[in-house]
Amino acid sequence: MKKTLKDIKVAGKTVLVRVDFNVPIKDGVIGDDNRIKAAMPTIKYLVEQGSKVVLFSHLSRIKAEEDKAKKSLAPVAKRLEEVAGQPVKFVAQTRGSELENAIKSLNGGEILLFENTRFEDVKDGEVVKYESKNNAELGKYWASLGDVFVNDAFGTAHRAHASNVGIASNISESCVGFLVQKELEMLAKGIDSPEHPFIAIIGGAKVSDKIGVIDNLLQKADKIIIGGGMAYTFFKALGHNIGKSLCEEDKVDLAKQYMDKANGKIILPIDSANAPEFKDVNPSFSGVDLPDDVMGLDIGPDSIKLFEDTLKGAKTVAWNGPMGVFEFENFKKGTVAVCEAIANLQEAFTLIGGGDSAAAAIQNGFAEKFTHISTGGGASLEYMEGKTLPGVEAIQNK
C-alpha cells in the first residue's frame, strides 16, 4: 500500500502537488473544468492544514516554441480561484528565481500554481523532452522546491515523467492524493478482487490496443463482451464475411487463439449496423456475415439484447471502449444501450475505465449511476492490463 495524504504531517510544510489540469482551452476559455474540481478535495485539505500549496500540471503537448503561447496554465489559475474561493498566485515559469522566491514567500494555506510542466519539453526552439523523458536534473530541481510531494494526477500515472517519478525519487516524503487514492481503491475492487459474476466489456476500434486487457481479464472475468470495430477482426477469425469493415489482418490469428482458449468466456455480437462508407447515415442491418459493399459501424439490435441478457445478475462490471462509432447519431445506439444496461444493474459494482466509454456515460446522463468513472483513460487501461503504474510505483510505501 502506498502512503496517502493522511499518512503524512503536512501542516506548515511546502507541499508540491502534481495535479491533472489538462483541460480543454479555446481562446483562453476553459471548456470543461471537471479536472479542476476533481483536485479540490486534496487542495482544500492542504489549505485547511495550513500547508503552503504548490500546484503544477501539464497542458496538452508542447512540440515547438510557438505552442507555448496557447498552452499556458494562466487561464486555469483564474478558474481555480473561482472554484477554490481564494486567491491563486500564478508564476509563468517552470524554474528560476522568480518561482523560487514566490514559493518562499507563501504563507500557510496559500496556493501557487506554476507554468505548464511540458514547457520543459522545448528549450530555445529545440525539442529536449526534459519533462516527458524524466530528466534527472529537472526532477531533482523540482523536488528541491518543497518538503512533501503529493501525486494527485491519475491521468499521467502510467507515464514516468520528471513531474511525478522524478520528484518522488528525489524528495524525503511522498504520498498519493485523495483522487489517486480513490482511483486505486476502485480499480483494485473492480479488477483485482471483483465479486462474481464479473463481466468485462471491451470495445473500441483495434484489437492491438486491447491485447493486454483481454489477456489479463481472461484470467479474471466470467464473461468478456467484445464490441466496437475490433469485433470484425474476431468475425474474420471465425470465417465470416466482414465486407468493408475495419479489420487488423495481422491480428486475425490472435483473435482465433483467444476464441480457442476462452472456453466460451468471450461473447461476440451476433448482428451489425452497417453503412456503405464511414458516414452518419441511416444504417442497414445484417447478421455476422456482412454484404461486400458495407462496413459495420455499430452492434445491431440482437446483439444489444444478447449483451443485456449477459449482464443480468452481474455483481461486478468493468467497461472500456464503445460498441460502435458513438459520435455518429445513427451508430451510437449500441454504446448507449450497453451504458444504460450497466447503469440499471441493481447492487453491482460498476466501473468505467475512462476514455470514450466515460464520455458516453457522461454525455448520455448516466454518470451518477456508475460506481466509479476513472479520470485517466490511459492509466486505467494499463491498470486493466495488469501493469504497474510508474507514477504510483515511485510513491513511498506505508
C-alpha positions in Angstrom: 0.0 0.0 0.0 1.2 3.5 -0.9 1.3 6.3 1.6 -1.8 8.6 1.4 -2.3 12.2 2.4 -3.5 11.2 5.9 -0.2 9.3 6.5 2.0 12.4 6.4 2.1 15.5 8.6 1.7 18.4 6.1 0.9 21.3 8.5 3.1 24.3 7.8 5.1 22.4 5.1 5.7 23.3 1.5 3.7 20.7 -0.4 4.3 20.0 -4.1 1.1 18.7 -5.7 1.1 17.2 -9.2 -2.5 17.7 -10.4 -4.1 17.0 -13.7 -5.3 20.3 -15.1 -5.0 19.1 -18.7 -8.4 20.8 -19.6 -9.7 21.9 -23.0 -9.0 25.6 -23.5 -10.1 27.6 -26.6 -9.4 31.3 -26.9 -8.5 31.4 -23.2 -11.8 29.9 -22.1 -12.0 26.5 -20.3 -14.5 24.2 -21.9 -14.7 21.6 -19.1 -13.4 22.2 -15.6 -14.2 18.8 -14.1 -10.5 18.0 -13.7 -10.0 21.2 -11.6 -13.0 20.3 -9.4 -11.7 16.7 -9.1 -8.5 18.0 -7.5 -10.3 20.2 -4.9 -10.6 17.6 -2.0 -6.8 17.4 -1.9 -6.2 21.1 -2.3 -8.8 22.0 0.3 -7.4 19.5 2.8 -3.9 21.0 2.4 -5.2 24.6 2.8 -7.1 23.6 5.9 -3.9 22.0 7.3 -2.0 25.3 6.8 0.3 23.9 4.1 2.0 26.1 1.5 0.4 24.5 -1.6 2.4 24.4 -4.8 0.4 23.0 -7.7 1.7 22.1 -11.2 0.3 20.3 -14.2 0.9 19.7 -17.9 -1.4 21.1 -20.5 -1.5 19.3 -23.9 1.7 18.6 -25.8 4.4 21.1 -26.5 6.2 20.3 -29.7 7.5 23.8 -30.7 8.3 27.1 -29.1 5.1 28.7 -30.6 2.9 26.2 -28.8 3.7 27.8 -25.5 1.6 30.9 -26.3 -1.6 28.9 -26.5 -0.8 26.3 -23.8 -0.2 28.4 -20.7 -1.9 27.5 -17.4 -2.8 31.1 -16.8 -6.5 30.7 -17.6 -6.5 27.6 -15.3 -5.2 29.7 -12.4 -8.2 32.1 -12.9 -10.7 29.3 -12.9 -9.1 27.7 -9.9 -9.5 30.9 -7.9 -13.3 30.8 -8.6 -13.6 27.1 -7.7 -11.4 27.3 -4.6 -12.9 30.6 -3.5 -9.5 32.1 -2.7 -6.6 33.8 -4.5 -4.2 31.7 -6.5 -0.7 33.0 -7.3 0.3 32.2 -10.8 4.0 32.0 -11.8 4.6 31.8 -15.5 7.9 29.9 -15.1 8.8 26.3 -14.6 12.1 27.1 -12.8 14.3 30.0 -11.7 14.5 32.7 -9.1 11.0 34.2 -9.7 9.4 30.8 -8.9 11.7 30.0 -6.0 11.1 33.4 -4.4 7.3 33.1 -4.9 7.3 29.7 -3.2 9.5 31.0 -0.3 7.1 33.9 0.3 4.0 31.7 0.5 2.1 31.7 3.8 0.4 28.6 5.2 -3.0 28.0 3.5 -1.9 29.9 0.3 -2.0 28.4 -3.2 0.5 28.8 -6.0 0.3 27.3 -9.5 3.3 27.3 -11.8 3.5 27.1 -15.5 2.8 24.0 -17.7 5.4 21.3 -16.9 5.7 20.4 -20.6 7.2 23.9 -21.4 10.3 21.9 -20.3 10.0 19.7 -23.4 11.1 22.5 -25.7 14.1 24.8 -24.9 15.2 27.7 -27.2 13.3 26.1 -30.1 14.9 22.6 -29.6 12.8 19.6 -28.6 14.5 18.2 -25.5 11.6 16.5 -23.6 13.0 17.1 -20.2 9.6 16.6 -18.6 8.4 13.7 -20.8 11.6 11.8 -20.6 12.0 12.3 -16.8 15.2 14.3 -17.0 17.1 13.6 -13.8 18.3 17.1 -13.1 14.8 18.6 -13.6 13.2 16.0 -11.2 15.8 16.8 -8.6 15.3 20.6 -9.1 11.5 20.5 -8.7 11.9 18.2 -5.7 14.1 20.9 -4.1 11.3 23.4 -4.1 9.3 21.6 -1.3 9.2 19.3 1.7 6.5 16.8 0.6 5.3 15.5 -2.8 1.7 14.5 -3.4 0.8 12.8 -6.7 -2.9 13.5 -7.4 -2.7 13.2 -11.2 -4.1 9.8 -12.1 -4.3 10.8 -15.8 -0.4 10.7 -16.0 0.2 7.9 -13.5 1.1 5.5 -16.4 3.9 7.8 -17.5 7.4 8.2 -15.9 7.8 12.0 -16.1 10.0 14.4 -14.2 6.9 15.9 -12.5 5.8 12.6 -10.9 8.6 9.9 -10.9 11.4 12.5 -11.0 10.2 14.4 -7.9 9.1 11.3 -5.9 12.5 9.8 -6.4 14.3 12.9 -5.0 12.1 14.0 -2.0 12.1 12.8 1.6 8.3 12.3 1.8 5.8 11.4 -0.9 2.2 10.1 -1.0 -0.9 9.9 -3.3 -3.6 12.5 -3.0 -7.3 11.7 -2.5 -8.1 11.5 -6.2 -5.4 8.9 -6.9 -6.2 7.1 -3.7 -9.8 6.7 -4.8 -8.8 5.6 -8.3 -6.5 2.9 -7.0 -9.1 1.6 -4.5 -11.9 1.5 -7.1 -9.7 -0.2 -9.7 -8.4 -2.7 -7.2 -12.0 -3.6 -6.2 -13.2 -3.8 -9.8 -10.3 -5.6 -11.4 -8.1 -7.3 -8.8 -10.7 -8.6 -6.3 -14.1 -8.5 -8.1 -17.2 -10.0 -6.7 -18.5 -12.6 -9.1 -20.2 -12.9 -11.6 -17.6 -10.4 -13.1 -18.4 -9.2 -16.6 -15.9 -7.2 -18.6 -16.9 -5.2 -21.7 -14.2 -4.3 -24.2 -14.9 -2.1 -27.2 -13.0 0.3 -29.4 -11.5 0.1 -32.9 -8.5 -2.1 -32.6 -7.6 -5.5 -31.0 -4.0 -4.3 -30.9 -5.0 -1.6 -28.4 -6.6 -4.1 -26.0 -4.4 -7.2 -26.2 -3.1 -6.7 -22.7 -6.6 -6.1 -21.3 -8.0 -9.2 -23.0 -5.0 -11.3 -21.7 -5.4 -10.1 -18.2 -9.2 -10.2 -18.0 -9.5 -13.7 -19.5 -7.9 -14.9 -16.2 -10.3 -12.9 -14.0 -13.7 -12.3 -15.7 -16.5 -14.8 -16.0 -17.5 -13.3 -19.4 -15.9 -10.8 -21.7 -18.2 -9.0 -24.1 -16.5 -7.7 -27.2 -17.9 -4.9 -29.4 -16.7 -1.9 -31.5 -14.5 -2.1 -34.6 -12.4 -4.8 -33.0 -15.3 -7.3 -33.2 -14.8 -7.5 -37.0 -11.3 -8.9 -36.6 -12.9 -11.6 -34.5 -15.6 -12.2 -37.1 -13.0 -12.7 -39.8 -11.1 -15.1 -37.5 -14.3 -17.2 -37.3 -14.6 -17.2 -41.1 -17.3 -14.6 -41.5 -17.6 -12.1 -44.4 -17.0 -8.6 -42.9 -17.5 -6.6 -46.1 -15.6 -3.3 -45.9 -15.4 -3.3 -42.1 -12.3 -2.4 -40.1 -10.0 -5.4 -39.7 -6.5 -5.8 -38.4 -5.3 -8.6 -40.7 -2.2 -9.2 -38.6 -4.3 -9.9 -35.5 -6.8 -12.4 -37.1 -4.7 -15.4 -35.9 -4.5 -13.9 -32.4 -8.3 -13.4 -32.3 -8.7 -17.0 -33.3 -6.3 -18.0 -30.5 -8.4 -16.0 -28.0 -11.6 -17.7 -29.1 -10.0 -21.1 -28.8 -8.6 -20.6 -25.3 -11.6 -18.6 -23.9 -13.7 -21.6 -23.2 -16.9 -19.8 -24.1 -16.0 -16.7 -22.0 -15.9 -14.3 -25.0 -19.3 -13.1 -26.1 -19.3 -11.5 -29.6 -22.0 -9.5 -31.4 -24.5 -11.5 -33.4 -25.6 -8.7 -35.8 -24.2 -5.5 -37.2 -25.4 -2.0 -38.0 -23.8 -1.0 -41.4 -23.2 1.8 -43.8 -21.7 1.9 -47.3 -19.0 4.2 -46.1 -17.8 5.9 -42.9 -20.6 8.4 -42.7 -23.5 9.1 -40.4 -26.4 7.7 -42.5 -29.4 5.5 -41.7 -27.9 2.0 -41.1 -28.8 -1.2 -42.8 -28.6 -4.4 -40.7 -27.1 -7.8 -41.2 -26.1 -10.9 -39.1 -22.4 -11.8 -38.6 -21.9 -12.1 -42.4 -21.9 -8.6 -43.9 -22.6 -7.8 -47.6 -19.4 -6.9 -49.6 -20.4 -3.3 -50.1 -20.9 -2.2 -46.5 -18.9 -1.7 -43.3 -20.0 -2.4 -39.7 -20.2 0.8 -37.6 -22.2 -0.5 -34.5 -23.7 -3.6 -33.0 -27.3 -4.4 -34.1 -30.5 -4.8 -32.0 -30.0 -8.6 -31.5 -26.5 -8.0 -30.1 -27.9 -5.3 -27.7 -30.4 -7.9 -26.4 -27.7 -10.6 -26.1 -25.4 -8.2 -24.2 -28.2 -7.0 -21.9 -29.0 -10.7 -21.1 -25.3 -11.5 -20.4 -25.1 -8.6 -18.0 -28.1 -9.7 -15.9 -27.1 -10.8 -12.4 -23.6 -9.4 -12.7 -22.0 -8.3 -9.4 -19.0 -6.5 -11.0 -18.8 -4.9 -14.4 -15.7 -3.2 -15.9 -16.2 -1.4 -19.2 -13.6 0.1 -21.6 -14.4 1.2 -25.1 -17.5 2.0 -27.2 -19.6 -0.5 -29.1 -19.6 1.5 -32.3 -19.0 4.9 -33.8 -20.9 6.6 -31.0 -20.1 10.1 -32.2 -22.4 9.4 -35.2 -26.1 9.8 -34.1 -27.1 6.7 -36.2 -24.4 4.5 -34.7 -24.4 5.3 -31.0 -27.4 3.0 -30.1 -25.2 0.1 -29.1 -22.9 2.1 -26.8 -25.9 3.9 -25.2 -27.8 0.7 -24.7 -24.9 -1.1 -23.1 -24.3 2.0 -20.9 -27.9 2.0 -19.8 -27.9 -1.7 -19.1 -24.9 -1.4 -16.8 -26.3 1.8 -15.2 -29.5 0.0 -14.3 -27.9 -3.1 -12.7 -29.0 -3.5 -9.1 -26.4 -3.9 -6.3 -23.5 -4.2 -8.8 -20.1 -2.6 -8.6 -19.8 -0.8 -12.0 -16.5 0.7 -13.3 -15.7 2.6 -16.5 -12.1 2.8 -17.4 -12.0 6.4 -18.7 -11.7 7.4 -22.3 -14.6 7.2 -24.8 -16.8 5.0 -22.5 -16.6 7.7 -19.8 -17.6 10.3 -22.4 -20.5 8.2 -23.5 -21.8 7.8 -19.9 -21.4 11.4 -19.1 -22.9 12.7 -22.3 -26.0 10.5 -22.0 -26.7 11.4 -18.4 -25.7 8.1 -16.8 -22.6 9.3 -14.8 -24.3 9.2 -11.4 -25.4 5.6 -11.9 -22.0 4.2 -12.1 -20.0 3.3 -9.0 -16.8 4.8 -10.5 -15.8 6.5 -13.7 -12.0 6.7 -14.0 -10.4 10.1 -14.7 -7.4 8.5 -16.5 -8.1 6.7 -19.8 -4.5 5.5 -20.4 -3.7 4.9 -16.8 -6.9 2.8 -16.2 -6.3 0.9 -19.4 -2.8 -0.1 -18.3 -4.2 -1.0 -14.8 -6.7 -3.2 -16.6 -3.8 -4.8 -18.4 -2.2 -5.7 -15.0 0.7 -3.3 -15.5 2.3 -1.3 -12.7 1.9 2.5 -13.0 5.3 4.3 -12.7 3.7 7.4 -11.2 2.2 5.4 -8.4 5.1 2.9 -8.0 7.6 5.8 -7.2 5.5 6.9 -4.2 6.7 5.7 -0.8 5.0 2.6 0.7 3.2 2.9 4.1 
